[in-house]
Structure formats: C-alpha cells, structure tokens
Amino acid sequence: MPIDTPDGLNPEQRKAVTTHDGPLLIIAGAGSGKTRVITVRIAALLDSGVAQRAILGLTFTNKAAREMGERIREIMGRKQRDLTVTTFHSFGVSVLRRYAHLLGYRDNFSIYDTQDQTTLLRESAREIKMELEPGEASAALAMFSAAKTGRMKWDDVPGAYRDLYADYREHMMLYNAVDFDDLILLPIRIFKEHPEALAHYHERFRYIMVDEFQDTSADQYELMRLIAQHHRNVAVVGDDDQSIYSWRGANYDNFLLFERDFPELLEIKLEQNYRSTDTILAAANGVIANNRNRKLKSLWTGSTSGKPIELSFPQDEASEGIYVSEMIKTLAMRDGLRYGDVGVLVRTNSLTRNLEVAFLSENIPYRVSGGESFFQRREIKDITSYIRALANPDDDVSLLRVLNTPRRGIGRKTIEEIIAVAGRQKTSLFSAISALIHAADTPLGKKAIADLSTFHELIDTYRPKLLGGKRMADTMRALVDSIDYWAHLVTEHPNNDKVAKWKFRNIGLFLDFVEQYESDPDNLSPSPFEFLARITLDPRDDVDDRNDPGKVNIMTIHAAKGLEHQVVFVVGCENGIIPHARAIEENPDNIEEERRLFYVAITRAREKLYLTSCRTRKVMREMQECSPSPFLEEIPQELVEVNEGTPTADDAESFDYFAAVKARLGVGGE
C-alpha cells in the first residue's frame, strides 16, 4: 500500500495528507490527530519521490521536533538524515551559522538567555551611570523585545531606555552574542539584504510545513513567508481556538496574513476529535462558540459514554486542595486510576501552594511543571559558562562568571582595570587580559599578572581540546578536575557537605548528559555550538522527559497545551482568575484569549473533567468573596453535575480496591 493513501485516516485527514502542491491551511481542532497528519504527510511526500533535503518542518519545541522525526522514521522504516524538522529558533541558528558574517558576526556567536541578558543590561546601565531599580532590568528587556519585534513603537520607549538599549546592543555585537529575538530577526534581515542567501533556501526547500501555526509570531510568519514565497508549497497547521500566547508575541492575525499572501490556498478543517468524550467536547464547543473572531467549526466524536462534568464550590482554597486530593484518592481506590493519568490545571503558579499542602498531607505523589530548569542551576550555569567561554572567548558575560569561579585571587581592582582597557580599546575582556599580560607598561602587579596568566593559559589549553576533539564530555570532566570545582563547592558550603555533594552530583549528571548528546546517532555533527544552542533554546525538554508516571501532574493551563490526561481538574474557576483580572484590565478584548485558555483546559481531559470555584479566597492576606467564572455559565447546564460534598471512599470500595490488589498479586483470600 502506498504511503500517500494511508488507511486509518478520515476523509479530511486523507485530503490533507495527499494534497502536496500549493498552499494549504489545515485548521486542526483539539485532539483531531494533527501530529499524525503532519508526519504521514511528510512521509507521503518522501514516498512520492521528494528529496529529504527539500522538506522543511517547523515547530516550537525540540521535543515536538524529535517526536515528529521519530514518527516519520517509524513510518518509513529508517532514519531520514537529510530531513529538516526543527524549531523556528533552531532553524534561525542554522541560518546564522552559515551567514552571520554578512552582518558582521562570527559563526562562534553565543546565544544569551534571559539571565545573561539581565547581567549584561545591568553592566550597560552602570557604564552609562543609570540606576536600575529591582525588577527594572526585566521590565526593560521586555520593552526592548516588544519594540524589536514590532509589538510596540520605538517612539514609545523613553529616551533614557533608548540610550541604555544602544549601549546594550553595542556590547552584544562586541561580545559576538545574540538573543532569542535575534535568532528570528537577523535571518529575516539577511534574507532581505542579501538575496543570494535567500536564494539558497529557495533552491533547497521546496516543501514547508508549520506546526502550531496559531503560536507563530509576526516575525516567525515573515521568516516562513520569505522562504515559502518561491515554490509556494507550504502547509500550515493550527487551531485559532487554541491561540493563547499573545503575551509572548504569538500573532492571532497570522491566519489572515496567510490567506492574504497565499490567496490560492486550500483550507481543510479537522473537526473529528479522537481524545475526549462527547460530554467534554459539547462543553468545549459551548464555551468557545461565544468568541466572535474565530473560524467556525465544531468538534465531534464517535464516543457517547461521556460522564457529566462535576462542578464544586469549596469554601476556600484550603478546602479546594482537600477536595481535589480526596477525589483523586477516591478515584485511585475505587476505579484504579493511576496518579500519572491525572492533570491538575491552574491559571497561575500562585494557585499551586494549597494543592501541594493537601497532596503532601494525603501522601499523593506529584510534580509541578515550570520550576527551575536543571540547566539554570548555579553549578550547571558555571560549567556551561566555561563551555561558552571556551567556544567564544569574546563572550564577556560568560567570561566574567568563570574568571573567579573558583576564586583565583583576581580582585575587584584588577577586574576594573580589565574592563577599563576593554572599554578604551573596544575589545572583549579576554583580549584585554591578553593585552595586560603582555604589555611592557602594564599597570598590574606581579600577582595579578600571574593569576590572569594562569586563567588565560587555562582557556588556551582547553579551547582547542573542546573545539577540535570529539570527546566534549571528557574534556569538561578534565577541566572540572583541573579547576578543582569540588573544593570550590566545599568552600562555598563549609557547614553543609550534603549540599556540596548534591551540587557536585548535578555536575556529574550534566556531564553524563553531554556524553549522551555526543553519542546520540541522531546528532550528525555534535559540537559545543549545537549543544549550547540546544540547552539554551529549549532547556526543559530533556528534564521534563524524566516524568514519573506515578505522580499527579500540576501545571498551568499554558504549560498543559498539547498534553492530555484521563482525568483533569481545573481549579480556581473564579472571576478574576479565569478570566484573569489583569489581562482584562490591560485590554478588554483579551476576554477572547482568556476564553480560548479555558477551552484549552477543558479539552485536555479524555474521560472526566472536574471544575472548582471557591466561595472565598485569600488575596494579599485578606479573605475576599469570590464569584464563579462567567465561562462556567457558557457550559450547557445539562452537562454539569454540581457536587456539594467532599468525596470519600466507603468501606466497601476500600475492600474492593484491596481485593483487586490481592488479585493482581496472585494472593489468595477467603
């Protein structure tokens, strides 16, 4: 059977898979099998004779890109090594590695995360003698990002901040560093200013697919449009009802832009849902129908065994936590529900505390998504900063972090002199250190020269080993031993060797991860640059892959998008939380995105949905009366069952549960 006429697809899915040429807009409702459609469509293109290197698939996380690649490999029976399925930002990195020199960058540029940007911004503020209040640096970076990406006008940025931005950008260029926005904006600039670079991608990519199209920003859309405009064989897949990321740049109007720029497009709607029961879908349809700016569609399913949606009104957030925990215990004992099949969704992270307290008191294992990334821990940032400084010695932020980690006796005055020389000569700190070491009239004393020489020699020794060899993990293990990082940790935690051991163990785990990265056959050309890009652009992917299936999942609704659970609890369904008061205050039109967020929450559930709305809730240490979310009224009443009490498993249910456990273990009974 040819791949381009696969069995198991409904008529709309089959049409999306077999339509290869021309622009295609696939409106894929929640749970409609869009990932399967995308992967089977790519496999069908390959089966029809399209070269692997001619296909470009763009998505939003490394995890999604890997899963897509794995599914294609399963269909085709082999790894497609020349196929490009990647994230927008990773694709931007690949463009810059090839063409950054056209804009004055070198190909060993560093990618600064938010922490690095904040450090540099504070340094720039000090240089122009501007004092930043606590939290002001983050606000300034958000403002700069909005202005760079066109979400606000530069004229609306205060003059003092424009001066700060100018100094910040000057240093970014000097340090050969880019930020996340640059990974999209700079390739666009290259394509527009250097047609020969764009022609390379026109020649290579004849077929383009974009997943989660509703999440694309205006700049990501423009990047895609520039590449797709030549052959015009571009398929975008998304759901306007799940557009919930405007706060981070997602542009809801991209659907309209696509229709304008590719007027000959074919539109296909995937409305058959393979995830949820008819009850859950009817509730979701009832809610989202109240949005005006949307493409008309209605999810449906062949399943008719839907249980009613249970709505509870706990007295306060403590009672809410108890209700959720006891209901989960009851479902586990009565129905054999596994903890890992439960998702508890909140609008904001501030709502998790009472849930955690209740789960701990009931001994319910759980995990909270969205905590500190493993790669942002201090000890891991120290070692990654060494890798970055070795890969790009002009990266001043990373160099300053490792210059005295561990402590080398390089004092504040010496560092100030290095910074002063770098400022006068318009060079990086590493170049300034070299100049000070070798200058005949150096202002530094013998000890400072000796300490800096030792550091300079360390970089010079390990840089060629890191860049030239294939054993990055071994090189970094040797460096960790050379700088005696263990002694540094002991010194930092003199009264708690357990903390030092725990942090040093994390270093070991990190270096094991580096080794796994190098040995992964899917990484065709592992390098420090590719590795750093991977952990900087999507630092949570590999950490989140360690999910324990035996734990309840607590997460924000935003983090839950793309996931599904057998049973879902949506807590805090109160006016001011869902919809969020601040979002509505900023713009009353945000009510539609808040409704889409609630729609996403509902459609995460496969079999059973629970909603809670507290009568009172503590806000800023004051207990306040709450009113139910107006979205609750939009759910058809016949689908909802109000639960006034807190559930408990009765003795018979408990007996049945333990009897079932005995049966599974093969233990006999009377």
C-alpha positions in Angstrom: 0.0 0.0 0.0 1.5 3.4 -1.0 2.1 5.7 1.9 0.2 8.6 0.3 -3.1 6.7 0.6 -2.9 5.5 4.2 -5.6 3.6 5.9 -7.0 4.8 9.3 -7.4 8.4 8.2 -10.8 10.1 8.0 -11.6 11.9 4.7 -10.4 15.3 5.8 -7.1 13.9 7.2 -6.6 12.0 3.9 -7.1 15.1 1.9 -4.6 17.0 4.0 -2.0 14.2 3.6 -2.4 13.7 -0.2 -2.6 17.4 -1.2 1.1 18.1 -1.8 1.3 21.2 -4.1 0.3 24.7 -3.4 -0.5 26.5 -0.1 -2.6 24.5 2.4 -4.3 25.8 5.6 -5.2 23.0 7.9 -7.5 24.0 10.8 -6.9 21.2 13.3 -9.2 21.2 16.3 -8.1 19.9 19.7 -7.4 16.2 19.6 -8.1 15.9 15.9 -4.9 13.9 15.2 -2.9 16.8 13.6 0.5 15.4 14.6 -0.3 12.2 12.8 -1.5 14.2 9.7 1.8 16.1 9.7 4.0 13.1 10.0 2.1 11.0 7.5 2.0 13.9 5.1 5.8 14.3 5.2 6.2 10.5 4.8 3.8 10.7 1.8 6.0 13.5 0.2 9.1 11.3 0.7 7.3 8.3 -0.7 6.3 10.3 -3.8 9.9 10.9 -4.6 10.5 14.3 -2.9 14.1 14.5 -1.6 14.6 14.6 2.1 16.6 17.8 1.9 13.8 19.6 0.0 11.4 19.4 3.1 11.4 21.8 6.0 9.2 21.2 9.0 9.0 23.9 11.6 7.6 23.6 15.1 8.1 25.1 18.6 9.9 22.7 20.9 12.8 20.4 20.4 10.7 17.7 22.0 7.9 18.1 19.4 10.5 18.1 16.6 12.2 14.9 17.9 8.8 13.1 18.3 7.9 14.1 14.7 11.2 12.8 13.4 10.7 9.5 15.3 7.2 9.0 13.9 8.4 9.6 10.4 11.2 7.1 11.0 8.7 4.5 12.2 6.5 5.1 9.0 9.5 5.0 6.6 11.4 2.2 8.4 14.6 4.2 8.6 16.1 7.5 9.8 15.7 10.4 7.4 19.1 12.1 8.0 18.7 14.8 5.4 15.2 15.8 6.5 15.0 19.1 8.4 12.3 19.1 11.2 13.3 21.7 13.7 12.1 24.7 15.8 11.9 28.2 14.4 14.8 29.3 16.7 17.0 26.4 15.9 16.4 27.0 12.2 17.4 30.6 12.8 20.6 29.4 14.4 21.5 27.3 11.4 20.9 30.3 9.1 23.2 32.5 11.3 25.9 29.8 11.5 26.0 30.0 7.7 25.5 33.7 7.0 26.1 35.7 10.2 29.3 37.1 8.7 27.2 39.1 6.3 26.1 41.1 9.3 29.5 41.4 11.0 29.1 38.4 13.4 31.4 35.4 13.6 30.0 31.9 13.4 31.0 31.1 17.0 28.5 33.6 18.4 26.9 33.0 21.9 23.2 32.8 22.5 22.3 34.8 25.6 19.4 33.6 27.7 17.3 35.9 29.9 19.8 35.6 32.8 22.7 36.5 30.6 20.8 39.5 29.1 19.9 40.8 32.5 23.6 40.6 33.6 24.7 42.5 30.5 21.9 45.1 30.8 22.9 45.9 34.4 26.6 46.3 33.2 25.4 48.6 30.4 23.4 50.6 32.9 26.4 51.0 35.2 28.5 52.2 32.2 26.1 55.0 31.3 25.6 55.8 35.0 21.9 54.7 35.0 20.5 53.2 38.2 18.0 50.3 37.8 15.5 49.6 40.5 14.8 45.9 41.4 12.8 44.3 38.6 13.5 47.2 36.3 16.0 45.2 34.2 13.4 42.6 33.4 10.9 45.2 32.5 13.4 47.0 30.3 14.3 43.8 28.4 10.6 43.0 27.9 10.2 46.6 26.5 13.2 46.2 24.2 11.8 42.8 22.9 8.4 44.3 22.2 10.0 47.2 20.3 12.4 45.0 18.3 9.6 42.7 17.3 7.1 45.5 16.4 4.7 44.9 19.3 5.3 48.4 20.4 6.8 51.5 18.7 10.4 52.7 19.5 9.0 56.2 19.9 7.1 54.9 22.9 10.3 53.8 24.6 11.6 56.5 27.0 14.8 58.3 25.8 16.9 57.0 28.8 16.0 53.5 27.9 16.8 54.0 24.2 20.3 55.1 25.4 20.5 52.0 27.5 19.5 49.8 24.6 22.1 51.4 22.3 24.9 50.6 24.8 23.5 47.1 25.4 23.4 46.3 21.6 26.9 47.7 21.2 28.1 45.3 23.8 26.2 42.4 22.3 27.9 43.0 19.0 31.3 43.3 20.7 30.8 40.1 22.6 29.7 38.3 19.4 26.4 37.4 21.1 22.7 37.3 20.1 19.5 36.9 22.0 16.3 34.8 21.3 14.7 37.6 19.2 17.8 37.9 17.1 17.5 34.3 16.1 14.4 35.2 14.1 15.1 38.9 13.3 18.7 38.5 12.0 17.8 35.8 9.5 15.0 38.0 8.2 17.4 40.8 7.8 19.9 38.6 6.0 17.2 37.4 3.6 16.1 40.9 2.8 19.5 42.5 2.5 21.3 39.6 0.8 19.0 37.9 -1.9 21.7 35.3 -2.6 21.3 33.9 0.9 17.5 33.7 0.5 18.0 32.1 -3.0 20.0 29.2 -1.3 16.9 28.3 0.8 14.6 28.8 -2.1 16.7 26.3 -4.1 16.8 23.8 -1.2 13.3 23.8 0.5 10.5 23.1 -2.0 8.0 21.9 0.6 7.4 23.6 4.0 5.2 22.6 6.9 4.5 24.7 10.0 3.0 23.1 13.1 1.1 25.0 15.8 0.6 27.9 13.4 -1.6 29.8 15.9 1.5 30.2 18.1 3.7 31.9 15.5 4.7 35.5 16.0 4.6 38.1 13.2 8.4 37.7 12.7 8.2 33.9 12.6 5.5 34.2 10.0 7.7 36.6 7.9 10.6 34.2 8.1 8.4 31.4 6.8 6.8 33.6 4.1 10.2 34.7 2.8 11.3 31.0 2.3 7.9 29.8 1.1 7.1 32.5 -1.4 9.1 31.0 -4.2 7.7 27.4 -4.6 4.5 28.2 -2.5 4.2 24.6 -1.4 3.6 25.5 2.2 1.2 23.8 4.6 0.4 25.4 8.0 -1.5 23.5 10.7 -3.1 25.2 13.6 -6.2 25.9 15.6 -7.3 29.5 16.1 -9.3 28.4 19.2 -6.0 27.4 20.9 -4.2 30.7 20.3 -3.2 31.6 23.9 0.3 33.1 23.7 -0.2 36.7 22.6 1.7 37.8 25.7 4.9 36.3 24.2 4.4 37.5 20.7 2.0 35.0 19.1 0.1 36.8 16.4 -3.6 35.8 16.1 -3.8 37.6 12.7 -1.3 35.3 11.0 -4.3 33.2 9.7 -5.5 36.3 7.9 -2.0 37.2 6.7 -1.6 33.7 5.3 -4.9 34.0 3.4 -3.7 37.4 2.0 -0.2 36.3 1.0 -1.3 32.9 -0.4 -4.8 33.6 -1.8 -4.9 30.4 -3.8 -4.8 28.3 -0.7 -6.9 25.2 0.1 -8.5 25.2 3.5 -9.2 21.9 5.3 -10.9 21.6 8.7 -10.1 18.6 11.0 -13.1 18.5 13.4 -13.3 14.8 14.4 -11.8 14.5 17.9 -10.1 11.3 19.0 -9.3 12.4 22.5 -12.3 13.4 24.6 -15.8 12.2 25.3 -18.9 13.8 23.7 -19.7 15.5 27.0 -16.3 17.2 27.2 -16.5 18.3 23.6 -20.0 19.6 24.0 -18.8 21.7 26.9 -15.8 23.0 25.0 -18.0 23.8 21.9 -20.5 25.6 24.2 -17.7 27.8 25.6 -15.7 28.7 22.5 -18.9 29.5 20.4 -19.0 32.7 22.4 -15.9 34.0 20.7 -16.6 36.2 17.7 -13.2 36.2 16.0 -12.8 32.6 15.0 -13.2 30.2 12.2 -16.5 28.3 12.6 -16.0 24.7 13.5 -17.5 22.2 15.9 -15.5 19.3 17.4 -17.3 15.9 17.4 -16.5 12.4 18.4 -17.9 8.9 18.0 -17.7 8.4 21.7 -21.1 8.6 23.6 -20.0 7.4 27.0 -19.3 10.8 28.5 -19.6 11.2 32.2 -21.0 14.5 33.5 -18.7 17.4 34.3 -18.5 17.8 38.1 -18.5 21.4 39.4 -17.7 22.1 43.1 -17.8 25.2 45.2 -15.3 24.8 48.0 -15.4 27.3 50.9 -11.8 28.5 50.3 -8.5 27.4 48.7 -7.6 25.1 51.6 -10.9 23.3 51.1 -10.3 23.2 47.4 -7.0 21.4 47.9 -8.6 18.9 50.2 -11.4 18.3 47.7 -9.1 17.7 44.9 -6.8 15.4 46.9 -9.6 13.3 48.3 -11.3 13.0 45.0 -8.0 11.7 43.4 -7.6 9.2 46.3 -11.2 8.1 45.8 -10.7 7.6 42.0 -7.5 5.7 42.7 -9.1 3.4 45.2 -12.4 2.9 43.6 -11.5 2.9 39.9 -7.8 2.0 39.9 -6.9 5.4 38.4 -3.1 5.9 38.2 -1.8 9.2 39.6 0.1 9.8 36.4 -3.2 9.9 34.5 -4.3 13.0 36.5 -3.7 16.6 35.4 -4.5 19.5 37.8 -4.5 22.8 35.9 -4.2 26.3 37.3 -4.3 29.7 35.7 -1.2 30.9 37.6 1.6 29.2 39.6 0.4 31.1 42.7 -2.5 28.6 43.0 -0.4 25.5 43.5 0.6 26.0 47.1 -2.6 24.7 48.8 -2.8 21.9 46.3 0.8 20.8 47.3 -0.1 21.1 51.0 -3.1 18.9 50.5 -1.2 16.3 48.4 1.6 16.1 50.9 -0.9 15.5 53.8 -2.6 12.7 51.8 0.8 11.2 50.6 -0.2 11.8 47.0 3.0 11.9 44.8 3.0 14.9 42.5 5.2 17.0 40.3 4.9 20.7 39.5 5.8 21.8 35.9 7.5 25.1 35.4 10.0 25.0 38.3 13.7 26.0 37.9 15.3 24.4 34.8 18.1 22.0 35.6 20.3 24.0 33.2 19.6 27.2 35.2 21.0 25.8 38.5 24.1 27.8 39.6 26.5 24.9 39.4 25.3 23.9 35.9 25.5 27.6 34.7 29.1 27.7 36.0 30.1 24.7 33.8 28.1 25.8 30.8 29.7 29.3 31.1 33.1 27.6 30.9 31.9 25.8 27.7 30.7 29.1 26.3 33.8 31.0 27.2 35.9 28.3 25.5 33.7 28.3 22.4 33.6 32.1 22.3 36.2 33.9 24.4 34.7 37.2 23.4 31.6 36.3 25.4 32.2 38.7 28.3 29.2 37.7 30.4 30.4 34.1 30.5 34.0 35.1 30.9 33.2 37.3 34.0 31.2 34.4 35.5 34.1 32.0 35.3 37.0 34.4 35.9 36.8 33.9 39.6 34.9 30.6 39.7 36.6 29.0 41.6 38.3 32.0 43.3 41.7 32.8 41.8 42.6 35.8 43.8 41.7 38.2 40.9 40.5 41.2 42.9 38.0 43.9 42.1 40.6 46.5 41.1 42.1 44.0 38.6 38.7 43.3 37.1 38.0 47.1 36.9 41.3 47.6 35.1 40.5 44.8 32.6 37.1 46.4 32.0 38.7 49.8 31.5 41.2 48.5 29.0 38.4 46.7 27.1 36.4 49.9 27.0 39.3 52.0 25.7 40.4 49.5 23.1 36.8 48.5 22.1 37.7 44.8 22.6 36.5 41.9 24.7 37.6 41.2 28.2 39.7 38.2 27.0 41.6 40.4 24.5 42.1 43.0 27.3 43.5 40.3 29.6 45.9 39.2 26.9 47.0 42.9 26.3 47.5 43.5 30.1 49.6 40.3 30.5 51.9 41.1 27.6 52.1 44.9 27.9 55.5 46.3 28.8 53.9 49.1 30.8 51.2 47.0 32.4 49.6 48.7 35.4 49.1 45.4 37.2 51.2 43.9 39.9 53.1 40.6 39.6 50.5 38.6 41.5 47.7 39.9 39.3 49.7 39.1 36.2 50.4 35.6 37.4 46.7 35.0 38.3 45.5 36.3 34.9 48.2 34.3 33.1 47.0 31.1 34.8 43.5 31.8 33.7 44.5 32.8 30.2 46.5 29.6 29.9 43.5 27.5 31.1 41.4 28.9 28.3 44.1 28.5 25.7 44.7 24.9 26.8 41.1 23.6 26.8 39.7 25.6 23.9 41.4 23.5 21.1 40.5 20.3 23.0 36.9 21.3 23.2 36.6 22.6 19.6 38.9 20.0 17.9 38.0 16.8 19.6 35.0 14.5 19.7 35.1 13.9 23.4 33.5 17.1 24.8 32.3 15.4 28.0 35.8 14.1 28.7 37.3 17.5 28.1 34.9 19.1 30.5 35.5 16.4 33.2 39.2 17.1 32.9 38.5 20.9 33.2 36.3 20.4 36.3 39.1 18.4 37.9 41.7 21.0 36.8 39.9 23.9 38.4 39.1 21.7 41.5 35.4 22.6 41.3 34.7 20.2 44.2 36.9 22.2 46.5 35.1 25.3 45.4 31.7 23.8 46.4 33.1 22.7 49.8 34.4 26.3 50.3 31.0 27.7 49.3 29.1 25.4 51.7 31.5 24.9 54.6 28.8 23.8 57.1 26.8 21.6 54.8 28.8 19.0 52.8 25.5 17.4 51.7 24.7 20.5 49.6 28.2 20.4 48.1 27.8 16.7 47.3 24.4 17.2 45.8 25.7 20.0 43.6 28.7 18.0 42.5 26.4 15.1 41.7 24.4 17.5 39.5 27.7 18.3 37.6 28.2 14.6 37.1 24.6 14.3 35.7 25.2 17.2 33.4 28.4 15.8 32.0 26.7 12.4 31.5 24.0 14.3 29.6 26.8 15.9 27.4 28.1 12.4 26.8 24.7 11.1 25.8 24.3 14.1 23.4 27.6 13.3 21.7 26.9 9.6 21.4 23.3 10.1 20.0 23.4 8.8 16.4 20.7 11.4 15.5 23.2 14.2 16.2 25.1 14.1 12.9 27.6 16.7 13.8 27.7 17.2 17.6 29.6 20.4 18.5 29.8 22.7 21.5 27.9 25.3 19.5 25.0 23.0 18.7 24.9 21.6 22.3 24.8 25.1 23.8 22.1 26.2 21.3 20.0 23.1 22.3 20.1 23.7 26.1 19.7 27.4 25.7 16.8 27.4 23.3 14.7 24.7 24.9 16.2 23.9 28.4 13.2 22.0 29.8 12.8 19.3 27.1 15.1 16.7 28.4 14.4 17.4 32.1 10.6 17.1 31.6 11.2 13.8 29.8 12.0 12.3 33.1 8.3 12.5 34.2 7.4 9.9 36.8 4.2 8.2 35.6 3.3 7.6 39.2 2.9 11.3 40.0 -0.1 13.7 39.6 0.8 16.5 37.2 0.2 20.0 38.5 0.8 22.7 35.8 -0.5 26.0 34.4 -3.0 25.8 31.6 -0.5 27.4 29.3 2.0 24.6 30.1 -0.7 21.9 29.6 -1.3 22.9 25.9 -0.5 19.9 23.7 -0.9 17.4 26.6 -3.8 15.2 27.7 -4.9 13.3 30.8 -7.5 10.8 31.5 -8.9 12.9 34.4 -8.4 16.7 34.6 -9.1 19.1 37.4 -9.3 22.8 36.6 -9.1 24.7 39.9 -9.8 28.4 40.6 -12.6 28.8 38.1 -13.5 32.2 39.5 -14.0 35.6 38.0 -10.6 37.5 38.2 -8.7 34.2 37.8 -10.4 32.7 34.7 -10.6 35.2 33.1 -7.6 36.8 34.7 -8.3 40.3 36.0 -5.0 41.8 34.9 -5.4 40.6 31.4 -8.9 42.2 31.1 -7.6 45.4 32.7 -4.8 45.7 30.1 -7.3 45.2 27.3 -11.0 44.2 27.5 -10.5 42.4 24.1 -8.3 39.9 25.9 -11.6 38.2 27.1 -11.5 36.1 23.9 -8.0 34.8 24.6 -8.9 34.1 28.2 -11.9 32.1 26.9 -9.6 30.2 24.5 -7.4 29.4 27.5 -10.4 27.9 29.3 -11.3 26.0 26.1 -7.7 24.5 26.1 -8.1 23.5 29.7 -11.4 21.7 29.0 -10.0 19.8 26.0 -7.1 18.4 27.9 -9.5 15.8 29.5 -10.1 12.5 27.9 -12.7 10.9 30.1 -13.6 13.1 33.1 -13.4 16.8 34.0 -13.7 18.4 37.4 -14.1 22.2 37.9 -13.7 24.0 41.2 -14.8 27.6 42.1 -14.1 28.8 45.6 -16.6 30.9 47.5 -13.8 32.8 49.2 -10.1 33.1 48.5 -7.2 34.9 50.3 -5.8 37.7 48.2 -2.9 39.7 49.7 -3.5 38.3 53.1 -7.2 39.3 53.0 -10.1 36.9 52.6 -12.3 38.0 49.7 -15.7 36.9 48.4 -15.4 35.2 45.0 -17.9 34.9 42.2 -17.8 32.0 39.7 -16.1 32.4 36.3 -18.5 33.7 33.7 -17.2 31.0 31.5 -18.9 28.4 33.7 -22.3 29.8 32.6 -21.4 29.1 29.0 -21.2 25.3 29.5 -24.6 23.8 28.7 -26.3 23.1 32.1 -27.3 19.6 31.2 -23.7 18.6 31.0 -22.8 19.7 34.6 -23.4 18.0 37.9 -22.9 20.1 41.0 -21.0 18.3 43.7 -21.7 19.9 47.1 -19.7 17.5 49.3 -16.2 16.2 49.6 -15.9 12.6 48.3 -14.6 9.7 50.4 -14.2 6.0 49.6 -16.5 3.9 51.7 -15.5 0.7 53.3 -16.9 -1.5 50.5 -15.0 0.5 47.9 -11.8 0.2 50.0 -12.4 -3.6 50.4 -12.9 -4.0 46.7 -9.8 -2.0 46.0 -7.6 -4.2 48.2 -9.2 -7.3 46.9 -8.3 -6.1 43.4 -4.7 -5.5 44.5 -4.5 -9.0 46.0 -5.9 -10.5 42.8 -3.2 -8.7 40.8 -0.5 -10.0 43.1 -1.9 -13.5 43.0 -2.6 -13.6 46.7 -5.5 -15.9 47.7 -8.2 -15.0 50.1 -11.2 -16.5 51.9 
